[in-house]
Amino acid sequence: MNCRRIRAVFVKELHHIVRDRLSLALALAIPVMMLLLFGYALSLDVERIPTLVYDQDGTPASRALVRQFQGSRYFEIRGFATDYAAIERDIDRSRILTGIVIPRGFGGDIAAGKGTSVQLLMDGSDSNTSGIAKGYAESIVRSFAAQISRGDRPRSPAQAAPAVDAQIRVWYNSSLRSKNYVVPGLIAVILMTMAGQLTSLTIAREWEMGTMEQLLSTPLRPSELVAGKMFAYFIVGLADAIIVLVIGVGVFSVPFRGSALLLAVSTCMFLCVVLFWGIFISSATRSQIQAFQLGMLTTFLPGFLLSGFMFSIDTMPAPLQALSRIVPARYFVVILKGLFLKGAGFGVIGNQILFLFVFAAVVFGLAIRKLKRQKVV
């Protein structure tokens, strides 16, 4: 490859980017908007679950159990029902998610040392939140039962001390903030989407403007054309990456514990992969509309669904797990979470970076091959 010809393509494409100020502004603003919107909207924290209590017993024991729920940050007691119909009505109208029913004889059974039960009614239309709420409610009831079995006066769940005390220590995300989990994955998905869209239109635009035939008739090699265009959009992609990384740390307070050098290297490698992929898509189509649609289909959807950003890859069917191995965002998500939350070094994330390097080389070769065929034709 000739460096002078690559530089000429780079300067030409850079001039086009700078002249189209609206597109440049959107390319820099859209990642910010996406990160802020998804970052604030996507929250996996389940707190202050709207709850209605139906206390059929009305004894000190039942009221003590209700105080356990009132003292928990996970439940918000919205009121007390007088029958099952009130709970059913509020669940149907989505006013509450959980109903707690304490049966008659609850306090008497406890005083007599007999077994008793508490009924939990859940709105299963939101299965994820209901499952989490069920676990919280069961934990509070078990804590209450442990106090009763020792003959202690009921206390708050934080003060309960069962006979076997489980000492829990959470590594890497001790506060269990969902933002610390969501934002690094969002950065990977946003960069994959934006970088892919930046270059997916570049060659298709040349075909529509009628300038592609002129480029193919020059001594310019396909490899030089691909490299020159990629370097021009790499600057824009790098600016996007810096912006979203700064927002992730500064606005969402996601801790960064890893190496800044590894972050820079892996981000640059990931941008190369996706930019080359966009050029390959653009070279395979001669319409900007088709290139845009194909670019969105092959960047945003795989990045969002198959990267492990929101959905665990281990729980997916085997064919989808195999398909996720060719999604570069999957490896970049692992890199970002390792660097941000775990402070991982090259020994941990080196394989992920190596895959991105191999993927970039393969996609670069595919784009060159596609342009060579068009030049021959």
HELIX and SHEET records of a PDB file:
HELIX    1   1 CYS A    3  ARG A   19  1                                  17    
HELIX    2   2 ARG A   21  ALA A   41  1                                  21    
HELIX    3   3 PRO A   60  GLN A   70  1                                  11    
HELIX    4   4 TYR A   84  ASP A   92  1                                   9    
HELIX    5   5 PHE A  106  ALA A  111  1                                   6    
HELIX    6   6 SER A  127  ARG A  150  1                                  24    
HELIX    7   7 SER A  178  SER A  200  1                                  23    
HELIX    8   8 THR A  202  MET A  209  1                                   8    
HELIX    9   9 MET A  212  LEU A  216  1                                   5    
HELIX   10  10 PRO A  222  GLY A  250  1                                  29    
HELIX   11  11 ALA A  260  ALA A  284  1                                  25    
HELIX   12  12 GLN A  288  LEU A  305  1                                  18    
HELIX   13  13 ILE A  313  THR A  315  5                                   3    
HELIX   14  14 ALA A  318  SER A  324  1                                   7    
HELIX   15  15 PRO A  328  LYS A  337  1                                  10    
HELIX   16  16 GLY A  338  LYS A  342  3                                   5    
HELIX   17  17 PHE A  346  VAL A  376  1                                  31    
SHEET    1   A 4 PHE A  75  PHE A  80  0                                        
SHEET    2   A 4 ILE A  49  ASP A  55  1                                        
SHEET    3   A 4 THR A  98  ILE A 102  1                                        
SHEET    4   A 4 GLN A 119  MET A 122 -1                                        
END                                                                             
